[in-house]
Amino acid sequence: MNIKSAHFLPGTNKRLGDKYLLLECLGDGSHGWVWRAERLNDGEIVAVKIPKDLTKDDRLLAEGKELLTIDAHPNIVRIFDMGRIPPENEWFFIEMEYFPSQSLAQKLEQRNQHFGNTFERLFGMYAQVLDAVGFLAALPTPISHGDIKPHNILVGAADLVKLTDFGSSALPEEIYVRTRENGGTVLYAAPEFSDSVSRKGTFKDLLQGDIYSLGVLLYQLVTGQLPHDTPAQVRRHAPIKKPSEINSQIHPELEAVICRCLEKSPSDRFSDIIQLRNAFESACQKQLSFQNSYVPFSPNSIAKDWSSLVIDALDERDYLKAAKIAGAEFSQNRDYSAFLQQLNALYRANRLFEFEEVFDRELKENDVQINAESGAAIRIVAIKTFLGLRKLERAKHILKEAILLDGKSLDLEFLEANIYGLEANFSEARNILEKINRAIPNKPYVLTRLIQVCEQMRDYPAAAGYLRHALRIFPNIPEFLTKRDYYQQIGLW
């Protein structure tokens, strides 16, 4: 049976269009399936990831698109292809290398079956993760993984490790980065990326987030526990137990490596993967000389607070429930990270008028000069909301305050271009968008806006030029294909 519609569910021995025969479901999560499949044109066995929410923009579904053109690496799951399945262009697929394995999370649950019973074995797997992250960081256009945790680390035969799931990966200065909803992800995230709103910044910023996550991973490997129990603890960087307080077998030098990765200030962490790798290798030698056998520790029961409940609701896409929980916390404790979560949930639920009501009620006299740690993110989501409501003066006022308090950024410049576009000041909008496109080329959102603004200026050759460029990079995005067909009909192609 061919799958031609969202009314069908993937199943064994069903065809996905004319591309794949589905053989075995390898995973069924809240956001998608992963199937072992036969590629019909050559019989190759591959893994195919199929997102469940097909209404999302292709840009949001295209996990790991940055890896399509890189060289193979033994510790990274290769991504071969992605896009919509023709001819209906309804189902989205991500075709990956098939790697018989279990996740490290599954393996860690088997410690009573002698998995990870020596430090040497654990260190061997961790070193392969470092190799993968270091390879990505050393690419000509470096990539940050953004979601390093045991669930995204596969362990195969002979403890071969491969890093997978690049749904949060980012290039330097990525704007409108995918949202982070998974609660487990947040417990491995650096404090500066723990607000579940987005993950963006310079490559240095992003890499420092990966280094923190690598510290959490190593902490868990040698103690059996996570440093923090709840997202709120991560956000405020609550004090944690030193690893040796949980496992007295840990050598002081290994503990120092872990604790440096977990520093709150990114500048106090290792500066790059090479520096971390050198320190880790030295600590490994000391640890193996000091104690190699590993006594598994049972993890403590995980505590939950308001932030855990918010993350659970976001993961279930129950945005109104998330807003209600976060709103109650903000009303009680005036915690601006809770206020950010409340506003973020209302924005995702497209409850823009309710957003405005809450925003105006809690911020008296339209005071957006929030000096709290979450202030910059609150201002950005507020600008987006007032743009959606077409309240341009409110959006401009908040934008002005954001530039004053937070400094100029590509995010704010993109929003400024949107304001100019809505005001029909198309030349100024185009100038800003072209500046952004030079700084971070090949972003679908930027190219889409450039095509639109050039059309408004009646500069159709320029619009067609940007569309040709977009199609060279993203040949399967329906929006661009539809635009090309229209241009062909009116003689612009």
C-alpha positions, 0 to 999 in steps of 0.5 A, spaced: 500 500 500 502 506 498 501 512 503 498 518 499 495 522 505 496 524 512 489 519 513 494 513 512 499 511 518 506 508 516 506 501 517 510 495 515 510 493 508 507 500 506 510 504 501 512 511 502 510 514 495 515 511 490 521 512 494 521 507 500 518 500 502 517 501 510 520 495 513 520 496 521 519 501 526 525 503 530 522 509 534 515 512 535 516 519 539 511 525 540 514 528 534 515 523 529 517 516 527 523 512 525 523 506 520 528 502 517 526 502 510 528 499 503 530 505 498 526 503 492 531 505 486 537 501 489 534 496 494 539 500 499 537 499 507 536 506 510 533 509 516 527 514 514 525 519 519 517 521 518 515 527 522 508 527 525 506 534 524 506 535 516 503 542 517 509 545 519 514 549 514 519 545 511 524 549 514 522 547 521 522 539 519 528 539 515 533 537 521 540 536 520 540 540 513 547 542 514 549 535 514 547 534 507 553 536 504 559 534 509 564 529 509 562 522 512 565 521 519 565 515 523 561 518 529 556 522 526 549 518 523 550 520 515 544 524 512 543 522 505 536 526 503 530 530 505 524 533 503 517 532 501 515 525 498 513 526 490 508 526 487 503 529 492 509 533 496 505 531 503 509 527 507 516 529 509 522 525 510 529 525 512 533 519 509 539 517 514 544 512 515 541 505 518 545 504 524 543 498 528 544 500 535 541 502 542 541 509 544 546 511 550 539 512 554 537 505 553 544 503 555 544 506 561 538 503 564 542 497 563 547 498 568 545 492 572 547 488 566 554 490 566 553 496 561 558 501 563 562 497 568 568 500 567 571 508 567 575 505 561 569 503 557 565 509 559 571 514 557 571 510 550 564 512 548 565 519 551 571 520 547 567 518 540 562 524 542 567 529 543 570 527 536 563 528 533 562 535 536 569 537 534 569 535 527 562 539 526 566 545 530 572 544 525 568 545 519 569 551 514 562 553 516 562 550 523 556 547 526 553 546 533 549 540 535 545 543 540 542 537 543 547 533 546 544 528 551 544 520 551 537 519 547 541 522 541 547 518 542 547 511 539 551 505 541 552 499 536 557 493 536 563 494 539 561 500 542 561 504 536 558 511 537 554 515 533 551 522 534 544 523 531 538 527 531 540 534 529 533 538 530 536 543 534 543 544 530 545 551 528 549 555 524 552 561 526 547 567 527 542 563 525 535 567 526 529 564 528 532 557 530 527 551 532 524 552 538 526 547 544 520 543 547 523 537 550 524 537 557 529 532 557 533 537 553 533 542 558 536 538 563 542 538 559 542 545 556 546 551 558 543 556 563 543 561 557 539 556 552 534 553 558 528 558 556 525 553 551 524 559 547 530 558 542 537 557 541 541 562 537 548 566 537 555 566 534 558 560 533 562 561 540 556 562 544 553 555 541 559 551 542 559 554 549 552 551 550 555 544 547 561 544 552 556 545 558 552 539 555 558 535 554 559 536 562 552 534 564 553 528 559 560 526 563 557 528 570 551 523 568 556 517 566 560 517 572 555 519 577 548 516 574 545 522 576 544 529 572 546 535 576 539 539 576 532 536 577 528 541 574 529 547 568 528 552 573 534 550 577 538 549 570 536 556 569 538 559 575 544 555 575 542 552 582 548 549 586 549 542 585 553 536 588 560 535 586 561 528 582 565 526 588 560 527 593 555 522 589 561 517 587 567 517 591 571 513 586 572 520 582 579 523 581 579 530 583 582 532 576 576 528 572 571 532 577 575 539 575 574 537 568 566 536 569 565 542 573 569 547 568 564 545 563 558 546 568 560 553 569 555 558 569 559 563 565 560 561 558 567 564 558 569 560 564 568 554 561 573 550 556 574 555 550 573 549 545 573 542 544 580 541 543 582 544 550 576 540 553 579 534 549 586 535 552 584 536 559 579 530 558 585 525 556 589 527 562 584 526 567 582 519 564 589 517 565 589 519 572 582 516 573 584 509 570 590 509 574 586 511 581 580 507 579 577 503 573 572 499 576 565 502 576 560 501 581 553 503 578 549 508 582 541 508 582 539 515 580 535 519 585 528 520 584 527 526 580 523 532 583 519 536 579 517 544 579 513 549 575 518 549 570 518 541 569 510 542 568 511 547 563 516 543 559 511 537 559 505 541 557 509 544 551 512 537 549 504 535 549 503 542 545 498 544 550 500 551 550 494 554 554 496 549 560 503 551 559 501 558 559 496 557 565 502 554 570 507 559 568 502 565 569 501 562 576 508 562 578 509 569 575 503 572 579 506 568 586 513 569 585 514 575 580 519 570 576 520 573 569 523 566 567 516 564 568 513 570 565 517 569 559 514 562 558 507 564 559 508 569 553 512 564 549 506 559 550 501 564 548 504 566 542 505 559 540 498 558 541 496 564 537 493 567 542 495 574 540 490 578 544 490 574 550 498 575 550 497 583 549 492 583 555 497 579 559 503 583 557 499 590 559 497 587 565 503 585 568 508 591 565 504 597 567 504 603 563 508 599 557 514 598 561 518 593 557 525 595 560 525 589 564 532 588 566 531 581 568 535 575 565 529 573 560 528 581 558 531 580 551 527 574 549 521 577 552 522 583 548 523 579 542 516 575 542 512 581 544 515 585 538 513 579 534 506 579 537 504 586 536 507 585 529 502 579 528 496 584 531 498 589 526 500 594 532 506 597 529 507 603 533 507 598 539 512 594 536 516 600 534 516 602 541 519 595 544 524 595 538 527 601 540 527 599 547 530 592 545 536 596 541 537 600 547 537 595 552 540 589 548 544 592 542 543 591 535 542 583 533 540 580 526 533 578 530 532 585 531 534 587 524 529 582 521 523 584 525 525 592 523 525 590 516 518 586 517 516 593 520 518 597 514 515 592 510 508 593 513 509 600 513 510 600 505 517 602 506 519 597 501 526 600 499 528 600 507 526 593 508 530 591 502 536 594 504 536 591 511 534 584 508 540 584 503 544 586 509 542 580 513 543 576 507 550 578 506 551 576 513 548 570 514 546 567 507 541 562 504 536 563 510 529 561 507 526 566 511 530 572 509 530 569 502 522 569 502 522 576 505 527 578 499 522 575 494 516 579 497 519 586 498 522 585 491 515 584 488 512 590 492 517 594 489 516 591 482 523 589 481 521 582 478 528 580 475 531 581 482 525 577 485 526 571 480 534 572 481 532 571 489 527 565 487 533 561 483 538 562 488 533 559 493 531 553 489 538 551 488 539 551 495 532 548 497 529 545 491 523 541 495 520 547 499 513 547 496 513 555 497 518 556 492 516 551 487 509 554 487 512 561 486 516 558 480 510 555 477 507 562 478 513 566 475 513 561 469 505 562 468 506 570 467 513 569 463 518 571 468 521 565 469 
